[in-house]
């Protein structure tokens, strides 16, 4: 049976019948056909990481182009033209800036910072020129504590984002290019908007709030759960609460005012994930038509119907040829760029080691197995077995 390496997605966008995504393990840009679920490598990791490895925070589709954005926006941006298949590189941000989210409105990109003491940046996507900054705290005194910013979302001509672990919800007026800070009922951990309705989860994880566009409480829902949720996704009817650990999604039905548990039967994917992606059980998603698509990361590709909550799961894998000829070569190439980003799960987990032996020429990994915990574990036990044979 041919071996196919599973896709592990850390960033995704869509156009028409296609998803475009980044593989978290080996990098590279991939085209995913939603109809036949085939995966094709469009840009290799070497094309993306010309200046060294970086964490991809976001990819955007705009004007028949895919924009690949690093978490540190002052690093190189990669732009792929879908029609011409040409690739360009830019450095639009001349200073250090860590981004939480980038949202496109018309021909501008609004770059939301990861920390609350930083401004929002505005870029012209036609020229990829940085235009201006908007100070979050211009209208009021900046708190002494620096907060993280989570979950930015567009609502008509405004952008909302939560200042994590605080009672502040920020609203950017696109027309005025002005930030309004809204006071919300409690300290919140995550939030999202659908139409003009906002939903926010308290830091205790015990209370779910429904908010209006000005941050006022419309409904307060008490929850009985011991799960810790790391992300909230709002749709017309359902609010999805994504766990930090485990495979069970808690869903609040806003029509019936009740909670549902789904997805409890899915097993975690057994592959070597980057350590920093052990942050959430479900990493990236796309909402289109009446379905929400959770892209594979720690768990397989998972589709939920937004009317019935019926769901299906499947593995998304690279092609046989790509897995055999490219996957592990790229894996070790990235390891050489930044050897600290990948970890071996346990000494007994031989999945990665066996695949390495099957797919990589010895010369391509010369010296690498001796540094591997798995290799040392095997060598020690084999050596002991050999000694027994001589006794």
N, C-alpha and C positions, 0 to 999 in steps of 0.2 A: 504494500500500500504506500503510495507516494506521501512524503512528509510536506506539509504546508505550514509555514509559520503564521501565527495569528496576528492580525492587525491590532495595534494598541494606539488609540486616538487621544491626542492631547489638545487638538484644535480642529474646528470644522466650520465650513460655510457651504452654501448651496446656490445653485442656479438651475432652473428648469428641472430636468430629471436626474441631476447629478449632485453628489456631494463631493467636496474637495477637502482633504484632511491631511494632517501631519501625523506620522507614526512616532510615538513617544520613545520607542526603544531605539530605532535606528535613524530617525529623521527622514527627510524626503517628503515631497508633495505627491499625493495620490488622488487619482480620479476614481470615484466609486459610482458605478451605474446602479441606480435604485431599482431598475426593472429586472436586470439579470444578476445583480449583485456581484459583478465582476470588478476587480481592482487592478488598476494600471499605474505604474510608477511614471510620473510626469517629470519631476525634478529629482535628481539623486541627492543624497545627503551631501556629497562633495560640492554640488552646485549651490546648496543653501548655506553650508558652513565654510565659506571661503576664508573668513576672518577668524575662524575658531568656533567651537560649540557655543550655542546660546539656547536658553529655554524659549520656545515659541509660546507666546502668550495668546496670540490671536491671529486668525487669518480672515480676511475680508474679501467679499466679492463686490466689485464695483466697475461698471463700464467695461464689461467683458475682460476684466483683469482680476487676478488673485494677488492680494497683498499679504505677505508673510511678515508678521511683526514680532520682533523680539520683546521679551519682558522689559529689558533695558532699552528704551526707545532710541538712545543715542548710538546704539550699534547699527549695523547695516540692515536695511530693509530690502527684502527680495520681492520683485514684482514680476508676475508671469502673465503674459498676454495669451489668452485662450485661443484667439483666432490665428495669430501669427506664430504661436509657440515660442516666442522670443522671451528672454529673461533679462531684466535690468536690475541694477543695484543702486540704492540711494542712501544718503545719510541726512535725512531731513531735520533731525533734532541735534543741535550742536552742543548740548549740555546734558549732564546726567539726569535721567528721568526714568522712574520705575512706574509702569502702567498697570492698572487693574483691568481696564476695559477700554476699547476704542469703538465708538459708535459713529456710523456714517449717516449724515443727513444731507441730501442733495449732493453737492460736490465738495463737502467739507467733512473732515474727520475730527471728532471731539475725543481727545485722549484724556481719560479719567485717571488720576494718580492713584497709587496704591496707599499712600500715606496722606493724612488729612492736612498736613502743613504745606503740601505742595499745591500748585495751581492746576487748573484744567487747561490743556493746550488745544489750540485750533490750527488745523492744517488744511491747505488747499490741495485736494487730491489731483486736480488737473496738472499742477506744477510740482506737487510734492514739496511745497515750501511751507515752513513754519510761519504762521501769521501773528498770533498773539497768545497771551496768557489771560486767564480769568482767575482772580484770587477768590478762593472759597469763602474766606472770612472778611471780605471787604466791608460788609455791612455791620459787622459785630466783632467783638473782641475774640481773638483766637484762644481756645483753651490751652492750658499749659501741657496737658496730656496730648500726645500724638496718637491718633486712632488709625486703624486700617479702614479702607473703603472697600465695600463689597457690593456686587450685584447692581450694576447700572442698567437702566432700561428706558427705551423711548416710549413716550406717550404723546401722540399727536406732535405738537411742535415744542415739546419739552422733554428733558432728560432727567430722570430721577436716579439718585443713588444713596445708599444707606451708609452712614458713618458707623461702622461696626462697634458694638458694645457701648453705644451711646443712645441718647434720646433725640438724635438729630437726623433728619431726612432732608437731603438737598435737592433742589429743583433748579435746573438750568432753563431759563427762558431763551430759546434759540433766537427769537426775533430781537430781543434786547441784548443778548449775550451777557446775561446777568444771572448770578446765582442767588437763590432765595433759600434760607435755612429754615426749615419747618420744625416745630417742636412736636414730638410724638409721645404717646402716653407712657412708654417705659423704655428701658434700654433694650435694644433689639440686636439679634445676632445675624439675621438675614431677612431680605425683603424682595418683593417683585410686584410688578404691575401688569394688569391686563385691562385694556381700555382705560377707564378712569378709576378703576378699583385697585387699591393697593392691598397687599397682604404682607404681614411682618410677624416674625416669630421672636418671642422674648429670649433673652440670654439664658434663662432657666430652662428653656425648651418645654415649658408647661402651658404656655398661653399663646394662642394664635389670634392676631388682630386683623380685622378688615378696616381699611382706612380710605378716606376720600382723597382727592387730589391735593388737599391742603394739609394732610396729615392727621385730620380729626378722626376719632374712633367711630366707626359705623356698627361694628359688631365685635364682641369679645368671646372667644371660644376657649374653654378650659380643656386641657388634654391630660389623659392618664397614660403616660408612657415613660419607660426608662431609657429609651433610645436617645442618642445625641445626634441631632440633625445639623448638617453643615451647609445645606442649600435649600432654597425654596423656589418653586416654579409655579407661577400662576397662569391658568388658562380660563376660558369662559366659564366653565363649570367646576373644574377640579383644581385643587391646590396640592402639588406634589412636594412632600418633605423627604429629602434625600439623606440617608444615614451616613455618618462618618465611617462606621464600620458595619459589616454585615450586608445582607442582600435583600432586606425587606424595605420596601417603599411604603410610607404612610401617606394615604390620599384622603384629603377632606373634600366631600361632596357638598358644594355650596348650595345646591338645589334642595337636597334631602337633609342637609345639616347632620351628616354622619361621617364617620371615618371608615376607611377600608384599608386592608393590608394586601399588597400584591407582590409578586416576584420572589416569594420566599423559597422557591425551589431551585434557584439558579446557583451553580457552583462557580467559585472564583477561578479565573483563568490561570493556568499553571505556566507562567513564563516569567522571565527576569525583568520585572518592572523597575524603572528608575525610582530610587528611594523617595524623592520628593513628591511623586504622584500618589503615594499612600496617604492622601489627604482626604479623599472622598471616594465612596464606593462607586459612584457614577460621576464621570468627569465632564463630558461634553454632550450636548443634545441639540436637536433641531426640531422645531414645530412646523409642520406643513400639512395643509388641508385639515383633516380630522384626526391626525395622528401625531404622537410625540416619539421621536427616535432618540434613544439613548445609545450613544456610540460606544463601542467596546473599549474598555480600559482594564479595570480590575474584573469586570464581568462581561459576558458576551453582548453582542448587538441585541437590543431589546426595544420592541415597538409596542406601544400601548394605544388603543383606540380611545379617542377623547369623547366618545359618546357612550360606549358600552363598558369601557375599561377592559375589554378583551385584549389579550396580549400574546405575543410570540417572541421567541428568542432564537438566535442562530449565531454560529461562529462566522466571523469575517476573516478570511485568510488570503495571504498573498498567493499568487499563482505558483504552480509547481516549479516552473523554470526560475522565477525570481527567487523563491526560497532556496533552491539548490545552488544557484550561481552567484547570488548577490547578498542575501540576508546577513549571513555571519561575517562576510567580508566587511560589510558596512558596520556591523556591530563592533568589531575589533578596531576598525579605523576610528570610530568615535571614542572608544575606550582610550585610545592613544591621545586623542585631543583633550579629553577630560576623564581620567581614570577613576575619579571619585564619585561619579554620578550613578554608577550601577553597583548593585550589591547582590551577592549570592544569598538565597533564602536560607538554606541549611546545607550542611556537609552531605546530607543524605539525598538532597535533591539533585539528581543527575541529568535532568532534562536538557539544560543548556550545554553541559559537557558532552553528552551523547550527540546532540545535534552538531556541535562544533566538530567532533570527530568525523561525522558523516559528510559534512558539507564543505569543510575547509581543507585546503592543501596544507601539509605539514609546514612548508616554508612560510605560509601566510601567518602562522601563529607561533613561530619559533620563539621559544623562551616564555610564552604566555602561560602554558599549563603549570609551570613550576611555581608561578605566583598565585595559583588558584587554590582556594581552600579545598575544593572538591578533589583536585589533583593530589594535594598533600594527604588528604584523607584516604584516597584510593591507594596511593603509593605505600603508605604506612601499613595498611591492611594486607596488601599484596606481598610486601616484604616479609611480614610475619608468617604468611601462608607458605612462602618459599622456604623460610627457615625451618618450618615444621617438616617440610618434605625432605630436608637433609638430615633430620634427627632420627 
